[in-house]
């Protein structure tokens, strides 16, 4: 009887850990999806929009460079998104992989047509079920320029 009790208590603890890890994974996926959604939104705009003006911060809220996603599920309200937009200078180059087999080449960037965007998704609650901040970095070209 003692062995059965010990086994059942161990199983209960294992179930609690499993549920916590499942929630952490779901929240990490939500944060990654929110970062990708913001990248997609920014890529659909040209550089005349305030959201793509050079500036912003990943550590503080800066006007036109942060939001709290309100659309969709209640899970979205648990996060804040901040983004940093950096101008890429003429002469900078980007590693481009293309072909089969893949070939990596340095591709030069034309002045004023490309910006590096970093989106950070930050959980508003700090508990064991929430993920750490998620960063997503991409390069955005001006359409049309």
BADRENMI-582038 format. One record per residue: residue number from 1; z, y, x of N, C-alpha, C in turn. Coordinates in steps of 0.001 Angstrom, whole numbers, plus 500000, padded with zeros to 6 digits. Atoms other than C-alpha are relative to their C-alpha. Layout:
! BADRENMI-582038
 num     nZ     nY     nX    caZ    caY    caX     cZ     cY     cX
 NUM      Z      Y      X      Z      Y      X      Z      Y      X
...
END
This chain:
! BADRENMI-582038
 num     nZ     nY     nX    caZ    caY    caX     cZ     cY     cX
   1 500000 498801 500811 500000 500000 500000 500000 501265 500855
   2 499942 498860 499095 500782 502385 502875 498620 500242 500619
   3 501322 499871 499394 497406 501690 504461 499020 500615 499002
   4 500873 499458 501032 495622 502445 501197 500273 501496 499788
   5 499637 498590 500166 497520 505749 500826 499465 500837 501155
   6 500490 499285 498828 496659 506815 504375 498469 500137 499926
   7 501457 499967 500105 492994 505939 503786 499552 501009 498940
   8 500375 499059 501059 492835 507922 500520 500262 501448 500402
   9 499712 498643 499536 494488 510997 502067 498957 500439 501032
  10 501029 499694 499000 492025 510829 504980 498666 500305 499326
  11 501244 499769 500728 489096 510611 502566 500022 501355 499283
  12 499891 498711 500685 490373 513642 500631 499754 501145 500988
  13 500218 498972 498989 490472 515724 503832 498533 500040 500430
  14 501408 500073 499636 486985 514531 504752 499121 500649 498923
  15 500756 499370 501094 485687 515611 501332 500139 501527 500050
  16 499793 498550 499911 487226 519089 501773 499166 500588 501137
  17 500799 499527 498868 485557 519483 505177 498517 499966 499650
  18 501399 500132 500394 482236 518275 503767 499584 501128 499059
  19 500307 498912 500928 482350 520803 500926 499936 501345 500711
  20 499988 498743 499255 483221 523645 503308 498737 500131 500851
  21 501213 499964 499179 480332 522738 505635 498753 500199 499133
  22 501132 499830 500904 477939 522513 502674 499896 501461 499551
  23 500004 498589 500395 478958 526014 501521 499557 500889 501163
  24 500399 499229 498839 478562 527366 505054 498494 499906 500211
  25 501440 500185 499859 475057 525899 505277 499214 500750 498936
  26 500677 499283 501083 474076 527330 501892 500040 501507 500238
  27 499885 498565 499735 475382 530783 502844 499140 500421 501188
  28 500857 499702 498856 473564 530655 506205 498537 500054 499567
  29 501362 500012 500525 470341 529779 504368 499720 501254 499181
  30 500160 498783 500797 470856 532678 501943 499826 501212 500906
  31 500102 498876 499074 471390 535115 504827 498643 500000 500705
  32 501313 500089 499346 468239 533873 506595 498885 500393 499045
  33 501007 499652 501009 466226 534185 503379 499990 501506 499733
  34 499925 498556 500221 467468 537755 502831 499404 500776 501173
  35 500606 499350 498831 466477 538706 506388 498477 499888 499936
  36 501447 500187 500087 463002 537227 505898 499404 500836 498869
  37 500479 499169 501112 462642 539011 502537 499845 501462 500426
  38 500078 498608 499546 463383 542373 504190 498852 500170 500988
  39 501126 499942 499064 460919 541644 507015 498686 500030 499220
  40 501220 500035 500808 458243 540768 504432 499769 501338 499294
  41 500119 498703 500675 458963 543992 502522 499553 501086 500971
  42 500357 498980 499021 458749 546126 505661 498567 499810 500524
  43 501351 500263 499502 455535 544434 506815 498928 500416 498994
  44 500983 499619 501021 453855 545342 503516 499811 501514 499917
  45 500056 498536 500059 454344 549077 504167 499383 500568 501267
  46 500488 499358 498783 452761 551532 506543 501111 500861 500591
  47 498962 499297 499257 454623 553719 509006 500423 501327 499361
  48 499621 498756 500674 454795 556692 506583 501281 499843 499183
  49 498776 500229 500765 457704 555076 504703 501221 500251 500883
  50 498771 499687 499257 461181 556229 505742 500661 498746 500557
  51 499377 501236 499533 462294 552612 506079 499424 499508 501323
  52 500628 500411 498744 459861 552127 508984 499989 501111 501041
  53 499870 498947 498989 460701 555386 510763 500824 499459 501158
  54 499267 500459 498821 461925 554815 514303 501453 500439 499864
  55 498575 499708 500090 465713 554616 514267 500729 498889 499285
  56 499161 500984 500649 468475 552839 512446 501050 499467 500955
  57 498944 500594 499192 471386 550812 513721 500348 498637 499423
  58 499536 501314 500455 472608 547241 513563 501511 499981 499810
  59 498542 499960 500046 476253 548328 513797 500567 500969 498975
  60 499526 499010 500974 476470 551184 511264 498907 500254 498976
  61 500956 499681 501048 474820 552216 508007 499325 501341 500309
  62 500798 498798 499763 472024 554730 508629 499068 500152 498804
  63 500837 499751 501178 470134 556348 505749 498601 499421 500195
  64 501324 500627 500040 466890 554491 504875 499869 498794 500923
  65 500051 501153 499108 467812 551687 507299 501112 498994 499678
  66 499052 501028 500439 470328 549626 505278 499900 499871 498494
  67 499898 500191 501444 470750 548151 501809 500911 498820 499705
  68 499277 501159 500510 472758 545712 499742 499082 499373 498975
  69 500958 500594 500936 470320 543321 498084 500652 499731 498655
  70 499420 500144 501332 470953 543426 494339 499207 499045 499123
  71 500842 500859 500840 468082 541363 492973 500349 498532 500215
  72 499801 501439 499860 468346 537660 492345 501391 499566 499599
  73 498724 500619 500352 471563 535698 492342 501180 500845 500452
  74 498774 499307 499603 475144 536853 492715 500291 499807 501480
  75 499794 500237 498572 475098 535364 496233 499437 501140 500839
  76 500595 498894 499247 472882 538273 497353 500962 501170 500141
  77 499078 498868 499973 475675 540745 496572 501069 499840 501068
  78 498990 500263 498982 477786 539194 499335 499549 500443 501381
  79 500572 499652 498705 475608 540629 502104 499549 501457 500046
  80 500565 498680 499723 474537 543946 503640 498923 499785 501056
  81 501083 500096 499017 471240 544339 505493 499859 501329 500724
  82 500279 498823 499176 470708 546774 508363 498802 499666 500867
  83 501131 500269 499123 467582 547184 510408 499807 501138 500986
  84 500278 499089 498900 466602 548839 513652 498504 499964 500259
  85 501441 499893 499757 463040 550088 514180 499809 500687 501348
  86 500249 499464 498665 461875 550646 517753 498499 500142 500212
  87 501413 499802 499676 458548 552132 518825 499676 499210 501260
  88 500455 500703 498807 456613 550011 521271 499012 500916 500710
  89 500782 499049 499229 455018 552056 524033 498667 499417 500446
  90 501287 500411 499450 451450 551970 525245 500255 499366 501361
  91 499799 500718 498740 451288 549516 528095 500962 498836 499852
  92 499168 501173 500266 453925 547199 526628 499076 498841 499665
  93 500813 501152 500379 452645 543705 526149 500862 498997 499265
  94 499343 501005 500817 453507 540886 523808 499433 498646 500387
  95 500455 501354 499725 453354 537177 524576 499402 499429 498716
  96 500689 500564 501152 450805 535637 522196 499619 498563 500322
  97 500346 501404 499835 450444 531886 521771 498923 499657 498984
  98 501089 500365 500900 447174 530610 520335 499269 498791 500564
  99 500854 501104 499585 444895 527622 520428 500676 498649 499953
 100 499497 501366 499952 445252 523892 520692 499336 499308 501174
 101 498576 499805 499732 446655 523132 523212 500350 501483 500118
 102 499596 498594 500002 448681 526373 523045 499822 500647 501375
 103 500157 499205 498787 447804 529018 525616 500735 501314 499776
 104 499220 498772 500113 450205 531922 526214 499335 501075 500836
 105 500607 498878 499291 448664 535276 527135 500776 501270 499710
 106 499416 498675 500219 449972 538813 527562 498957 500867 499310
 107 500919 499157 500754 448357 541064 524957 500525 501433 500019
 108 499530 498609 499975 448576 544844 525522 500050 500602 498599
 109 499791 499348 501291 449692 547081 522671 499427 501408 500047
 110 500510 498634 500101 447877 550244 521576 501128 500937 499589
 111 498930 499033 500256 450045 553359 521409 500111 500323 498518
 112 499723 499557 501363 451652 554128 518035 499622 499043 498892
 113 500443 500904 501059 450370 551070 516179 500964 498847 499755
 114 499131 501163 500091 453228 548634 516662 501460 500419 500136
 115 498552 499758 499914 456979 548654 516110 500745 498676 499986
 116 499124 501176 499990 459688 546122 516827 501103 500238 498970
 117 499007 499863 501066 461950 545562 513814 501008 498860 500129
 118 498911 500975 499988 465322 543810 513983 500790 500174 498711
 119 499232 499974 501248 466988 542958 510662 501261 499171 500212
 120 498717 500716 499918 470673 541988 510616 500572 499885 498594
 121 499356 500258 501283 472250 540402 507536 501463 499689 500291
 122 498569 500074 499712 476024 540820 507511 500744 499582 498745
 123 499193 500363 501171 478398 538987 505170 501052 501072 499721
 124 499009 498988 500375 480625 541408 503243 501406 499428 499931
 125 498689 500663 499998 483443 538876 503028 500176 499295 501334
 126 499722 500684 498745 485138 537397 506055 500916 498808 499703
 127 499228 501221 500164 486207 533848 505348 499238 498839 500618
 128 500590 501146 499304 485432 530366 506648 498738 499479 499339
 129 501207 500476 500688 482706 529771 504058 498792 500887 500248
 130 501102 499067 499759 480609 532754 505145 499507 499848 501432
 131 500606 500129 498685 478243 532699 508068 500257 501252 500826
 132 499983 498835 499129 478217 535013 511034 498732 500810 499718
 133 501214 499218 500240 475639 537834 510998 498747 499279 500501
 134 501282 500605 499661 472015 536696 511096 499053 501106 500435
 135 500983 499037 499504 469461 538612 513192 498618 499370 499966
 136 501394 500434 500002 465700 538335 512745 499178 501137 500609
 137 500786 498999 499281 463311 540156 515097 498524 499676 499826
 138 501443 500183 500118 459596 540692 514540 499293 501271 500453
 139 500831 498852 499643 456758 543006 515446 499151 500346 498784
 140 500733 499538 501168 455146 545104 512706 498868 500904 500461
 141 501164 499163 499723 451648 546557 512963 499790 500959 498847
 142 500306 498991 501023 450612 549687 511095 498703 499615 499290
 143 501186 500327 500811 448184 548918 508239 499815 501074 498954
 144 500993 499724 498962 445996 551010 508131 500480 501139 500878
 145 499641 498905 499074 446328 553311 511106 498779 500745 500435
END
